[in-house]
Amino acid sequence: MPENNSQQRQVQEEAEEVKVIMMNNMEKNEERKEKVQDLDERAGELKSKSFHKTPMKAQKQMKCDNVKASWKLIAVVGVMAAIIIIVAVIMLVNKRSSPEIAHERVITPMHENGIIPTTIGGGM
């Protein structure tokens, strides 16, 4: 029976070692659970912050794009207005300096009966 007792003690010791190892594993598992929960909470907070920041960034980007588009439109309208003004000024200057138009503006004196006096001959 002494062999039986020693075997029994050896099995009990091994069982005790396994029990200690299992208890350590369970403690480590609990620690991991807590860490995972903490990480999960942090991830949730980051997601909510990111979700909140993303629309704000998009809104700022859209506002900036609208301002740029407005300035481009103002520039295009300004350039077109300048071109129209320049063309109008050139046409006005050409109209005043044109000999055909200057000839048309000469007022010919009329006689009292509505007859236009003409000179016969050289007129010099």
Backbone atoms as SQL, in Angstrom:
CREATE TABLE atoms (id INTEGER PRIMARY KEY, chain TEXT, resi INTEGER, resn TEXT, atom TEXT, x REAL, y REAL, z REAL);
INSERT INTO atoms VALUES
  (1, 'A', 1, 'MET', 'N', 0.766, -1.189, 0.000),
  (2, 'A', 1, 'MET', 'CA', 0.000, 0.000, 0.000),
  (3, 'A', 1, 'MET', 'C', 0.820, 1.274, 0.000),
  (4, 'A', 2, 'PRO', 'N', 2.053, 1.187, 0.459),
  (5, 'A', 2, 'PRO', 'CA', 2.836, 2.399, 0.406),
  (6, 'A', 2, 'PRO', 'C', 3.007, 2.910, -1.026),
  (7, 'A', 3, 'GLU', 'N', 3.081, 1.972, -1.952),
  (8, 'A', 3, 'GLU', 'CA', 3.187, 2.423, -3.342),
  (9, 'A', 3, 'GLU', 'C', 1.918, 3.121, -3.781),
  (10, 'A', 4, 'ASN', 'N', 0.821, 2.591, -3.312),
  (11, 'A', 4, 'ASN', 'CA', -0.462, 3.161, -3.669),
  (12, 'A', 4, 'ASN', 'C', -0.583, 4.574, -3.103),
  (13, 'A', 5, 'ASN', 'N', -0.099, 4.793, -1.862),
  (14, 'A', 5, 'ASN', 'CA', -0.135, 6.121, -1.254),
  (15, 'A', 5, 'ASN', 'C', 0.791, 7.102, -1.984),
  (16, 'A', 6, 'SER', 'N', 1.950, 6.605, -2.360),
  (17, 'A', 6, 'SER', 'CA', 2.872, 7.493, -3.070),
  (18, 'A', 6, 'SER', 'C', 2.330, 7.857, -4.450),
  (19, 'A', 7, 'GLN', 'N', 1.693, 6.909, -5.077),
  (20, 'A', 7, 'GLN', 'CA', 1.086, 7.208, -6.378),
  (21, 'A', 7, 'GLN', 'C', -0.076, 8.188, -6.197),
  (22, 'A', 8, 'GLN', 'N', -0.807, 7.966, -5.114),
  (23, 'A', 8, 'GLN', 'CA', -1.935, 8.836, -4.850),
  (24, 'A', 8, 'GLN', 'C', -1.450, 10.263, -4.550),
  (25, 'A', 9, 'ARG', 'N', -0.380, 10.367, -3.776),
  (26, 'A', 9, 'ARG', 'CA', 0.196, 11.679, -3.480),
  (27, 'A', 9, 'ARG', 'C', 0.728, 12.335, -4.759),
  (28, 'A', 10, 'GLN', 'N', 1.378, 11.550, -5.566),
  (29, 'A', 10, 'GLN', 'CA', 1.927, 12.085, -6.809),
  (30, 'A', 10, 'GLN', 'C', 0.793, 12.594, -7.705),
  (31, 'A', 11, 'VAL', 'N', -0.285, 11.831, -7.788),
  (32, 'A', 11, 'VAL', 'CA', -1.429, 12.258, -8.610),
  (33, 'A', 11, 'VAL', 'C', -2.046, 13.517, -8.004),
  (34, 'A', 12, 'GLN', 'N', -2.150, 13.551, -6.662),
  (35, 'A', 12, 'GLN', 'CA', -2.704, 14.741, -6.003),
  (36, 'A', 12, 'GLN', 'C', -1.808, 15.968, -6.235),
  (37, 'A', 13, 'GLU', 'N', -0.515, 15.781, -6.190),
  (38, 'A', 13, 'GLU', 'CA', 0.417, 16.883, -6.441),
  (39, 'A', 13, 'GLU', 'C', 0.284, 17.379, -7.877),
  (40, 'A', 14, 'GLU', 'N', 0.211, 16.442, -8.803),
  (41, 'A', 14, 'GLU', 'CA', 0.038, 16.820, -10.211),
  (42, 'A', 14, 'GLU', 'C', -1.290, 17.552, -10.419),
  (43, 'A', 15, 'ALA', 'N', -2.327, 17.038, -9.732),
  (44, 'A', 15, 'ALA', 'CA', -3.639, 17.674, -9.835),
  (45, 'A', 15, 'ALA', 'C', -3.574, 19.080, -9.247),
  (46, 'A', 16, 'GLU', 'N', -2.844, 19.204, -8.137),
  (47, 'A', 16, 'GLU', 'CA', -2.682, 20.522, -7.509),
  (48, 'A', 16, 'GLU', 'C', -1.924, 21.461, -8.441),
  (49, 'A', 17, 'GLU', 'N', -0.886, 20.975, -9.112),
  (50, 'A', 17, 'GLU', 'CA', -0.130, 21.790, -10.071),
  (51, 'A', 17, 'GLU', 'C', -1.044, 22.234, -11.222),
  (52, 'A', 18, 'VAL', 'N', -1.834, 21.298, -11.718),
  (53, 'A', 18, 'VAL', 'CA', -2.757, 21.620, -12.809),
  (54, 'A', 18, 'VAL', 'C', -3.768, 22.662, -12.328),
  (55, 'A', 19, 'LYS', 'N', -4.227, 22.490, -11.076),
  (56, 'A', 19, 'LYS', 'CA', -5.186, 23.429, -10.499),
  (57, 'A', 19, 'LYS', 'C', -4.584, 24.829, -10.419),
  (58, 'A', 20, 'VAL', 'N', -3.316, 24.922, -9.982),
  (59, 'A', 20, 'VAL', 'CA', -2.636, 26.219, -9.890),
  (60, 'A', 20, 'VAL', 'C', -2.487, 26.835, -11.285),
  (61, 'A', 21, 'ILE', 'N', -2.082, 26.007, -12.233),
  (62, 'A', 21, 'ILE', 'CA', -1.915, 26.499, -13.611),
  (63, 'A', 21, 'ILE', 'C', -3.264, 26.984, -14.147),
  (64, 'A', 22, 'MET', 'N', -4.317, 26.238, -13.913),
  (65, 'A', 22, 'MET', 'CA', -5.644, 26.630, -14.383),
  (66, 'A', 22, 'MET', 'C', -6.103, 27.937, -13.724),
  (67, 'A', 23, 'MET', 'N', -5.829, 28.074, -12.436),
  (68, 'A', 23, 'MET', 'CA', -6.197, 29.303, -11.739),
  (69, 'A', 23, 'MET', 'C', -5.440, 30.506, -12.317),
  (70, 'A', 24, 'ASN', 'N', -4.147, 30.299, -12.594),
  (71, 'A', 24, 'ASN', 'CA', -3.349, 31.364, -13.235),
  (72, 'A', 24, 'ASN', 'C', -3.916, 31.720, -14.604),
  (73, 'A', 25, 'ASN', 'N', -4.279, 30.702, -15.357),
  (74, 'A', 25, 'ASN', 'CA', -4.850, 30.939, -16.689),
  (75, 'A', 25, 'ASN', 'C', -6.165, 31.707, -16.584),
  (76, 'A', 26, 'MET', 'N', -6.979, 31.362, -15.602),
  (77, 'A', 26, 'MET', 'CA', -8.262, 32.054, -15.427),
  (78, 'A', 26, 'MET', 'C', -8.040, 33.513, -15.030),
  (79, 'A', 27, 'GLU', 'N', -7.064, 33.763, -14.170),
  (80, 'A', 27, 'GLU', 'CA', -6.743, 35.146, -13.787),
  (81, 'A', 27, 'GLU', 'C', -6.262, 35.946, -15.000),
  (82, 'A', 28, 'LYS', 'N', -5.379, 35.315, -15.777),
  (83, 'A', 28, 'LYS', 'CA', -4.868, 35.993, -16.980),
  (84, 'A', 28, 'LYS', 'C', -6.017, 36.257, -17.963),
  (85, 'A', 29, 'ASN', 'N', -6.925, 35.300, -18.056),
  (86, 'A', 29, 'ASN', 'CA', -8.068, 35.465, -18.944),
  (87, 'A', 29, 'ASN', 'C', -8.941, 36.636, -18.489),
  (88, 'A', 30, 'GLU', 'N', -9.167, 36.785, -17.209),
  (89, 'A', 30, 'GLU', 'CA', -9.937, 37.911, -16.678),
  (90, 'A', 30, 'GLU', 'C', -9.242, 39.236, -16.974),
  (91, 'A', 31, 'GLU', 'N', -7.918, 39.260, -16.790),
  (92, 'A', 31, 'GLU', 'CA', -7.158, 40.483, -17.099),
  (93, 'A', 31, 'GLU', 'C', -7.299, 40.836, -18.571),
  (94, 'A', 32, 'ARG', 'N', -7.209, 39.832, -19.416),
  (95, 'A', 32, 'ARG', 'CA', -7.357, 40.070, -20.862),
  (96, 'A', 32, 'ARG', 'C', -8.746, 40.608, -21.177),
  (97, 'A', 33, 'LYS', 'N', -9.766, 40.033, -20.528),
  (98, 'A', 33, 'LYS', 'CA', -11.131, 40.512, -20.755),
  (99, 'A', 33, 'LYS', 'C', -11.247, 41.992, -20.403),
  (100, 'A', 34, 'GLU', 'N', -10.680, 42.370, -19.274),
  (101, 'A', 34, 'GLU', 'CA', -10.726, 43.768, -18.858),
  (102, 'A', 34, 'GLU', 'C', -10.002, 44.652, -19.856),
  (103, 'A', 35, 'LYS', 'N', -8.840, 44.184, -20.315),
  (104, 'A', 35, 'LYS', 'CA', -8.087, 44.973, -21.303),
  (105, 'A', 35, 'LYS', 'C', -8.864, 45.084, -22.610),
  (106, 'A', 36, 'VAL', 'N', -9.480, 43.991, -23.032),
  (107, 'A', 36, 'VAL', 'CA', -10.258, 44.011, -24.274),
  (108, 'A', 36, 'VAL', 'C', -11.445, 44.965, -24.121),
  (109, 'A', 37, 'GLN', 'N', -12.109, 44.935, -22.973),
  (110, 'A', 37, 'GLN', 'CA', -13.226, 45.852, -22.740),
  (111, 'A', 37, 'GLN', 'C', -12.756, 47.306, -22.763),
  (112, 'A', 38, 'ASP', 'N', -11.610, 47.552, -22.145),
  (113, 'A', 38, 'ASP', 'CA', -11.049, 48.907, -22.139),
  (114, 'A', 38, 'ASP', 'C', -10.726, 49.360, -23.561),
  (115, 'A', 39, 'LEU', 'N', -10.095, 48.461, -24.318),
  (116, 'A', 39, 'LEU', 'CA', -9.777, 48.790, -25.718),
  (117, 'A', 39, 'LEU', 'C', -11.049, 49.004, -26.531),
  (118, 'A', 40, 'ASP', 'N', -12.055, 48.200, -26.261),
  (119, 'A', 40, 'ASP', 'CA', -13.324, 48.340, -26.976),
  (120, 'A', 40, 'ASP', 'C', -13.972, 49.692, -26.666),
  (121, 'A', 41, 'GLU', 'N', -13.926, 50.104, -25.416),
  (122, 'A', 41, 'GLU', 'CA', -14.475, 51.411, -25.045),
  (123, 'A', 41, 'GLU', 'C', -13.702, 52.539, -25.722),
  (124, 'A', 42, 'ARG', 'N', -12.385, 52.420, -25.713),
  (125, 'A', 42, 'ARG', 'CA', -11.568, 53.452, -26.374),
  (126, 'A', 42, 'ARG', 'C', -11.866, 53.517, -27.863),
  (127, 'A', 43, 'ALA', 'N', -11.980, 52.349, -28.483),
  (128, 'A', 43, 'ALA', 'CA', -12.281, 52.314, -29.921),
  (129, 'A', 43, 'ALA', 'C', -13.633, 52.967, -30.191),
  (130, 'A', 44, 'GLY', 'N', -14.600, 52.714, -29.329),
  (131, 'A', 44, 'GLY', 'CA', -15.916, 53.346, -29.493),
  (132, 'A', 44, 'GLY', 'C', -15.825, 54.850, -29.393),
  (133, 'A', 45, 'GLU', 'N', -15.046, 55.337, -28.438),
  (134, 'A', 45, 'GLU', 'CA', -14.874, 56.794, -28.288),
  (135, 'A', 45, 'GLU', 'C', -14.190, 57.382, -29.513),
  (136, 'A', 46, 'LEU', 'N', -13.150, 56.694, -29.993),
  (137, 'A', 46, 'LEU', 'CA', -12.443, 57.194, -31.178),
  (138, 'A', 46, 'LEU', 'C', -13.353, 57.210, -32.393),
  (139, 'A', 47, 'LYS', 'N', -14.162, 56.173, -32.533),
  (140, 'A', 47, 'LYS', 'CA', -15.082, 56.127, -33.666),
  (141, 'A', 47, 'LYS', 'C', -16.075, 57.273, -33.591),
  (142, 'A', 48, 'SER', 'N', -16.607, 57.538, -32.397),
  (143, 'A', 48, 'SER', 'CA', -17.579, 58.619, -32.287),
  (144, 'A', 48, 'SER', 'C', -16.916, 59.970, -32.551),
  (145, 'A', 49, 'LYS', 'N', -15.688, 60.163, -32.062),
  (146, 'A', 49, 'LYS', 'CA', -14.980, 61.416, -32.331),
  (147, 'A', 49, 'LYS', 'C', -14.702, 61.548, -33.819),
  (148, 'A', 50, 'SER', 'N', -14.241, 60.452, -34.425),
  (149, 'A', 50, 'SER', 'CA', -13.942, 60.470, -35.853),
  (150, 'A', 50, 'SER', 'C', -15.211, 60.709, -36.656),
  (151, 'A', 51, 'PHE', 'N', -16.294, 60.077, -36.238),
  (152, 'A', 51, 'PHE', 'CA', -17.561, 60.249, -36.938),
  (153, 'A', 51, 'PHE', 'C', -18.041, 61.688, -36.840),
  (154, 'A', 52, 'HIS', 'N', -17.768, 62.318, -35.715),
  (155, 'A', 52, 'HIS', 'CA', -18.165, 63.716, -35.526),
  (156, 'A', 52, 'HIS', 'C', -17.261, 64.657, -36.314),
  (157, 'A', 53, 'LYS', 'N', -15.970, 64.341, -36.383),
  (158, 'A', 53, 'LYS', 'CA', -15.029, 65.218, -37.079),
  (159, 'A', 53, 'LYS', 'C', -15.182, 65.123, -38.586),
  (160, 'A', 54, 'THR', 'N', -15.506, 63.959, -39.116),
  (161, 'A', 54, 'THR', 'CA', -15.585, 63.777, -40.563),
  (162, 'A', 54, 'THR', 'C', -16.604, 64.711, -41.212),
  (163, 'A', 55, 'PRO', 'N', -17.832, 64.818, -40.699),
  (164, 'A', 55, 'PRO', 'CA', -18.759, 65.772, -41.322),
  (165, 'A', 55, 'PRO', 'C', -18.279, 67.217, -41.212),
  (166, 'A', 56, 'MET', 'N', -17.624, 67.544, -40.111),
  (167, 'A', 56, 'MET', 'CA', -17.127, 68.910, -39.962),
  (168, 'A', 56, 'MET', 'C', -16.061, 69.201, -41.010),
  (169, 'A', 57, 'LYS', 'N', -15.168, 68.238, -41.248),
  (170, 'A', 57, 'LYS', 'CA', -14.140, 68.431, -42.263),
  (171, 'A', 57, 'LYS', 'C', -14.776, 68.561, -43.637),
  (172, 'A', 58, 'ALA', 'N', -15.746, 67.718, -43.920),
  (173, 'A', 58, 'ALA', 'CA', -16.419, 67.786, -45.221),
  (174, 'A', 58, 'ALA', 'C', -17.121, 69.124, -45.395),
  (175, 'A', 59, 'GLN', 'N', -17.741, 69.613, -44.323),
  (176, 'A', 59, 'GLN', 'CA', -18.440, 70.895, -44.385),
  (177, 'A', 59, 'GLN', 'C', -17.455, 72.034, -44.654),
  (178, 'A', 60, 'LYS', 'N', -16.307, 72.011, -43.976),
  (179, 'A', 60, 'LYS', 'CA', -15.289, 73.039, -44.208),
  (180, 'A', 60, 'LYS', 'C', -14.778, 72.975, -45.642),
  (181, 'A', 61, 'GLN', 'N', -14.562, 71.759, -46.145),
  (182, 'A', 61, 'GLN', 'CA', -14.063, 71.591, -47.510),
  (183, 'A', 61, 'GLN', 'C', -15.073, 72.135, -48.515),
  (184, 'A', 62, 'MET', 'N', -16.353, 71.845, -48.287),
  (185, 'A', 62, 'MET', 'CA', -17.381, 72.345, -49.201),
  (186, 'A', 62, 'MET', 'C', -17.457, 73.866, -49.165),
  (187, 'A', 63, 'LYS', 'N', -17.332, 74.444, -47.984),
  (188, 'A', 63, 'LYS', 'CA', -17.369, 75.902, -47.860),
  (189, 'A', 63, 'LYS', 'C', -16.186, 76.514, -48.613),
  (190, 'A', 64, 'CYS', 'N', -15.024, 75.926, -48.460),
  (191, 'A', 64, 'CYS', 'CA', -13.824, 76.408, -49.153),
  (192, 'A', 64, 'CYS', 'C', -14.003, 76.289, -50.671),
  (193, 'A', 65, 'ASP', 'N', -14.553, 75.162, -51.126),
  (194, 'A', 65, 'ASP', 'CA', -14.790, 74.973, -52.558),
  (195, 'A', 65, 'ASP', 'C', -15.783, 76.010, -53.089),
  (196, 'A', 66, 'ASN', 'N', -16.813, 76.317, -52.296),
  (197, 'A', 66, 'ASN', 'CA', -17.797, 77.320, -52.720),
  (198, 'A', 66, 'ASN', 'C', -17.157, 78.697, -52.846),
  (199, 'A', 67, 'VAL', 'N', -16.284, 79.048, -51.899),
  (200, 'A', 67, 'VAL', 'CA', -15.606, 80.340, -51.958),
  (201, 'A', 67, 'VAL', 'C', -14.723, 80.408, -53.204),
  (202, 'A', 68, 'LYS', 'N', -13.984, 79.332, -53.473),
  (203, 'A', 68, 'LYS', 'CA', -13.130, 79.302, -54.664),
  (204, 'A', 68, 'LYS', 'C', -13.962, 79.446, -55.932),
  (205, 'A', 69, 'ALA', 'N', -15.079, 78.733, -55.992),
  (206, 'A', 69, 'ALA', 'CA', -15.942, 78.813, -57.171),
  (207, 'A', 69, 'ALA', 'C', -16.500, 80.227, -57.341),
  (208, 'A', 70, 'SER', 'N', -16.848, 80.862, -56.242),
  (209, 'A', 70, 'SER', 'CA', -17.366, 82.234, -56.316),
  (210, 'A', 70, 'SER', 'C', -16.309, 83.189, -56.865),
  (211, 'A', 71, 'TRP', 'N', -15.090, 83.066, -56.385),
  (212, 'A', 71, 'TRP', 'CA', -14.013, 83.940, -56.875),
  (213, 'A', 71, 'TRP', 'C', -13.724, 83.685, -58.347),
  (214, 'A', 72, 'LYS', 'N', -13.785, 82.422, -58.757),
  (215, 'A', 72, 'LYS', 'CA', -13.564, 82.117, -60.168),
  (216, 'A', 72, 'LYS', 'C', -14.658, 82.748, -61.023),
  (217, 'A', 73, 'LEU', 'N', -15.902, 82.661, -60.563),
  (218, 'A', 73, 'LEU', 'CA', -17.010, 83.250, -61.302),
  (219, 'A', 73, 'LEU', 'C', -16.853, 84.763, -61.384),
  (220, 'A', 74, 'ILE', 'N', -16.480, 85.385, -60.279),
  (221, 'A', 74, 'ILE', 'CA', -16.264, 86.840, -60.271),
  (222, 'A', 74, 'ILE', 'C', -15.150, 87.211, -61.245),
  (223, 'A', 75, 'ALA', 'N', -14.079, 86.424, -61.276),
  (224, 'A', 75, 'ALA', 'CA', -12.963, 86.705, -62.177),
  (225, 'A', 75, 'ALA', 'C', -13.402, 86.592, -63.636),
  (226, 'A', 76, 'VAL', 'N', -14.155, 85.552, -63.951),
  (227, 'A', 76, 'VAL', 'CA', -14.612, 85.357, -65.334),
  (228, 'A', 76, 'VAL', 'C', -15.528, 86.504, -65.752),
  (229, 'A', 77, 'VAL', 'N', -16.467, 86.872, -64.881),
  (230, 'A', 77, 'VAL', 'CA', -17.375, 87.977, -65.208),
  (231, 'A', 77, 'VAL', 'C', -16.590, 89.279, -65.361),
  (232, 'A', 78, 'GLY', 'N', -15.617, 89.510, -64.499),
  (233, 'A', 78, 'GLY', 'CA', -14.790, 90.715, -64.596),
  (234, 'A', 78, 'GLY', 'C', -14.011, 90.775, -65.890),
  (235, 'A', 79, 'VAL', 'N', -13.418, 89.653, -66.281),
  (236, 'A', 79, 'VAL', 'CA', -12.657, 89.616, -67.537),
  (237, 'A', 79, 'VAL', 'C', -13.584, 89.864, -68.719),
  (238, 'A', 80, 'MET', 'N', -14.749, 89.241, -68.693),
  (239, 'A', 80, 'MET', 'CA', -15.690, 89.454, -69.806),
  (240, 'A', 80, 'MET', 'C', -16.148, 90.911, -69.864),
  (241, 'A', 81, 'ALA', 'N', -16.413, 91.513, -68.723),
  (242, 'A', 81, 'ALA', 'CA', -16.813, 92.924, -68.699),
  (243, 'A', 81, 'ALA', 'C', -15.690, 93.803, -69.238),
  (244, 'A', 82, 'ALA', 'N', -14.453, 93.501, -68.854),
  (245, 'A', 82, 'ALA', 'CA', -13.313, 94.276, -69.354),
  (246, 'A', 82, 'ALA', 'C', -13.189, 94.139, -70.865),
  (247, 'A', 83, 'ILE', 'N', -13.380, 92.937, -71.371),
  (248, 'A', 83, 'ILE', 'CA', -13.298, 92.726, -72.832),
  (249, 'A', 83, 'ILE', 'C', -14.395, 93.520, -73.536),
  (250, 'A', 84, 'ILE', 'N', -15.602, 93.487, -73.002),
  (251, 'A', 84, 'ILE', 'CA', -16.711, 94.236, -73.624),
  (252, 'A', 84, 'ILE', 'C', -16.423, 95.731, -73.604),
  (253, 'A', 85, 'ILE', 'N', -15.916, 96.242, -72.515),
  (254, 'A', 85, 'ILE', 'CA', -15.592, 97.670, -72.419),
  (255, 'A', 85, 'ILE', 'C', -14.493, 98.038, -73.406),
  (256, 'A', 86, 'ILE', 'N', -13.464, 97.214, -73.497),
  (257, 'A', 86, 'ILE', 'CA', -12.358, 97.487, -74.430),
  (258, 'A', 86, 'ILE', 'C', -12.863, 97.484, -75.865),
  (259, 'A', 87, 'VAL', 'N', -13.690, 96.506, -76.215),
  (260, 'A', 87, 'VAL', 'CA', -14.226, 96.448, -77.580),
  (261, 'A', 87, 'VAL', 'C', -15.089, 97.674, -77.854),
  (262, 'A', 88, 'ALA', 'N', -15.904, 98.077, -76.889),
  (263, 'A', 88, 'ALA', 'CA', -16.765, 99.244, -77.079),
  (264, 'A', 88, 'ALA', 'C', -15.927, 100.511, -77.266),
  (265, 'A', 89, 'VAL', 'N', -14.879, 100.668, -76.486),
  (266, 'A', 89, 'VAL', 'CA', -14.008, 101.845, -76.608),
  (267, 'A', 89, 'VAL', 'C', -13.317, 101.848, -77.964),
  (268, 'A', 90, 'ILE', 'N', -12.811, 100.714, -78.402),
  (269, 'A', 90, 'ILE', 'CA', -12.138, 100.625, -79.713),
  (270, 'A', 90, 'ILE', 'C', -13.119, 100.978, -80.828),
  (271, 'A', 91, 'MET', 'N', -14.331, 100.433, -80.736),
  (272, 'A', 91, 'MET', 'CA', -15.318, 100.752, -81.777),
  (273, 'A', 91, 'MET', 'C', -15.662, 102.241, -81.770),
  (274, 'A', 92, 'LEU', 'N', -15.773, 102.821, -80.612),
  (275, 'A', 92, 'LEU', 'CA', -16.089, 104.252, -80.513),
  (276, 'A', 92, 'LEU', 'C', -14.958, 105.093, -81.096),
  (277, 'A', 93, 'VAL', 'N', -13.716, 104.735, -80.771),
  (278, 'A', 93, 'VAL', 'CA', -12.568, 105.470, -81.298),
  (279, 'A', 93, 'VAL', 'C', -12.503, 105.319, -82.815),
  (280, 'A', 94, 'ASN', 'N', -12.712, 104.123, -83.315),
  (281, 'A', 94, 'ASN', 'CA', -12.683, 103.899, -84.766),
  (282, 'A', 94, 'ASN', 'C', -13.818, 104.645, -85.454),
  (283, 'A', 95, 'LYS', 'N', -14.942, 104.718, -84.826),
  (284, 'A', 95, 'LYS', 'CA', -16.085, 105.399, -85.417),
  (285, 'A', 95, 'LYS', 'C', -15.808, 106.897, -85.545),
  (286, 'A', 96, 'ARG', 'N', -15.172, 107.481, -84.549),
  (287, 'A', 96, 'ARG', 'CA', -14.873, 108.916, -84.590),
  (288, 'A', 96, 'ARG', 'C', -13.768, 109.238, -85.588),
  (289, 'A', 97, 'SER', 'N', -12.815, 108.349, -85.750),
  (290, 'A', 97, 'SER', 'CA', -11.681, 108.664, -86.628),
  (291, 'A', 97, 'SER', 'C', -11.890, 108.194, -88.060),
  (292, 'A', 98, 'SER', 'N', -12.968, 107.496, -88.348),
  (293, 'A', 98, 'SER', 'CA', -13.218, 106.969, -89.684),
  (294, 'A', 98, 'SER', 'C', -13.575, 108.116, -90.627),
  (295, 'A', 99, 'PRO', 'N', -12.929, 108.199, -91.834),
  (296, 'A', 99, 'PRO', 'CA', -13.222, 109.297, -92.773),
  (297, 'A', 99, 'PRO', 'C', -14.625, 109.202, -93.354),
  (298, 'A', 100, 'GLU', 'N', -15.158, 108.022, -93.520),
  (299, 'A', 100, 'GLU', 'CA', -16.497, 107.886, -94.091),
  (300, 'A', 100, 'GLU', 'C', -17.521, 108.492, -93.143),
  (301, 'A', 101, 'ILE', 'N', -17.372, 108.212, -91.904),
  (302, 'A', 101, 'ILE', 'CA', -18.330, 108.703, -90.927),
  (303, 'A', 101, 'ILE', 'C', -18.143, 110.204, -90.737),
  (304, 'A', 102, 'ALA', 'N', -16.904, 110.673, -90.793),
  (305, 'A', 102, 'ALA', 'CA', -16.655, 112.105, -90.666),
  (306, 'A', 102, 'ALA', 'C', -17.313, 112.839, -91.830),
  (307, 'A', 103, 'HIS', 'N', -17.285, 112.254, -93.031),
  (308, 'A', 103, 'HIS', 'CA', -17.907, 112.859, -94.202),
  (309, 'A', 103, 'HIS', 'C', -19.418, 112.916, -94.036),
  (310, 'A', 104, 'GLU', 'N', -19.986, 111.896, -93.457),
  (311, 'A', 104, 'GLU', 'CA', -21.431, 111.858, -93.285),
  (312, 'A', 104, 'GLU', 'C', -21.894, 112.907, -92.277),
  (313, 'A', 105, 'ARG', 'N', -21.036, 113.278, -91.372),
  (314, 'A', 105, 'ARG', 'CA', -21.439, 114.232, -90.350),
  (315, 'A', 105, 'ARG', 'C', -21.370, 115.687, -90.828),
  (316, 'A', 106, 'VAL', 'N', -20.813, 115.914, -91.986),
  (317, 'A', 106, 'VAL', 'CA', -20.729, 117.290, -92.475),
  (318, 'A', 106, 'VAL', 'C', -22.139, 117.785, -92.794),
  (319, 'A', 107, 'ILE', 'N', -22.449, 118.904, -92.242),
  (320, 'A', 107, 'ILE', 'CA', -23.779, 119.463, -92.472),
  (321, 'A', 107, 'ILE', 'C', -23.693, 120.365, -93.693),
  (322, 'A', 108, 'THR', 'N', -24.516, 120.046, -94.645),
  (323, 'A', 108, 'THR', 'CA', -24.535, 120.879, -95.856),
  (324, 'A', 108, 'THR', 'C', -25.615, 121.939, -95.682),
  (325, 'A', 109, 'PRO', 'N', -25.239, 123.189, -95.968),
  (326, 'A', 109, 'PRO', 'CA', -26.229, 124.263, -95.783),
  (327, 'A', 109, 'PRO', 'C', -27.322, 124.176, -96.835),
  (328, 'A', 110, 'MET', 'N', -28.498, 124.463, -96.435),
  (329, 'A', 110, 'MET', 'CA', -29.637, 124.435, -97.358),
  (330, 'A', 110, 'MET', 'C', -30.082, 125.872, -97.661),
  (331, 'A', 111, 'HIS', 'N', -30.554, 126.028, -98.823),
  (332, 'A', 111, 'HIS', 'CA', -31.102, 127.326, -99.230),
  (333, 'A', 111, 'HIS', 'C', -32.481, 127.460, -98.636),
  (334, 'A', 112, 'GLU', 'N', -33.017, 128.618, -98.644),
  (335, 'A', 112, 'GLU', 'CA', -34.298, 128.831, -98.001),
  (336, 'A', 112, 'GLU', 'C', -35.423, 128.055, -98.633),
  (337, 'A', 113, 'ASN', 'N', -35.374, 127.702, -99.869),
  (338, 'A', 113, 'ASN', 'CA', -36.441, 126.932, -100.501),
  (339, 'A', 113, 'ASN', 'C', -36.215, 125.426, -100.388),
  (340, 'A', 114, 'GLY', 'N', -35.207, 125.030, -99.721),
  (341, 'A', 114, 'GLY', 'CA', -34.913, 123.612, -99.560),
  (342, 'A', 114, 'GLY', 'C', -33.998, 123.075, -100.634),
  (343, 'A', 115, 'ILE', 'N', -33.431, 123.965, -101.435),
  (344, 'A', 115, 'ILE', 'CA', -32.539, 123.545, -102.495),
  (345, 'A', 115, 'ILE', 'C', -31.104, 123.650, -101.951),
  (346, 'A', 116, 'ILE', 'N', -30.332, 122.645, -102.261),
  (347, 'A', 116, 'ILE', 'CA', -28.950, 122.621, -101.817),
  (348, 'A', 116, 'ILE', 'C', -28.123, 123.374, -102.826),
  (349, 'A', 117, 'PRO', 'N', -27.394, 124.462, -102.423),
  (350, 'A', 117, 'PRO', 'CA', -26.606, 125.225, -103.374),
  (351, 'A', 117, 'PRO', 'C', -25.410, 124.409, -103.838),
  (352, 'A', 118, 'THR', 'N', -25.149, 124.425, -105.077),
  (353, 'A', 118, 'THR', 'CA', -23.981, 123.738, -105.636),
  (354, 'A', 118, 'THR', 'C', -23.187, 124.747, -106.430),
  (355, 'A', 119, 'THR', 'N', -21.958, 124.502, -106.597),
  (356, 'A', 119, 'THR', 'CA', -21.096, 125.412, -107.370),
  (357, 'A', 119, 'THR', 'C', -20.909, 124.787, -108.730),
  (358, 'A', 120, 'ILE', 'N', -20.933, 125.604, -109.700),
  (359, 'A', 120, 'ILE', 'CA', -20.701, 125.136, -111.036),
  (360, 'A', 120, 'ILE', 'C', -19.271, 125.479, -111.396),
  (361, 'A', 121, 'GLY', 'N', -18.616, 124.514, -111.891),
  (362, 'A', 121, 'GLY', 'CA', -17.252, 124.753, -112.274),
  (363, 'A', 121, 'GLY', 'C', -16.295, 124.326, -111.200),
  (364, 'A', 122, 'GLY', 'N', -15.137, 124.874, -111.258),
  (365, 'A', 122, 'GLY', 'CA', -14.054, 124.498, -110.345),
  (366, 'A', 122, 'GLY', 'C', -14.323, 124.953, -108.926),
  (367, 'A', 123, 'GLY', 'N', -14.893, 126.047, -108.739),
  (368, 'A', 123, 'GLY', 'CA', -15.170, 126.557, -107.419),
  (369, 'A', 123, 'GLY', 'C', -13.973, 127.019, -106.681),
  (370, 'A', 124, 'MET', 'N', -12.905, 127.223, -107.370),
  (371, 'A', 124, 'MET', 'CA', -11.722, 127.654, -106.662),
  (372, 'A', 124, 'MET', 'C', -11.469, 129.065, -106.843);
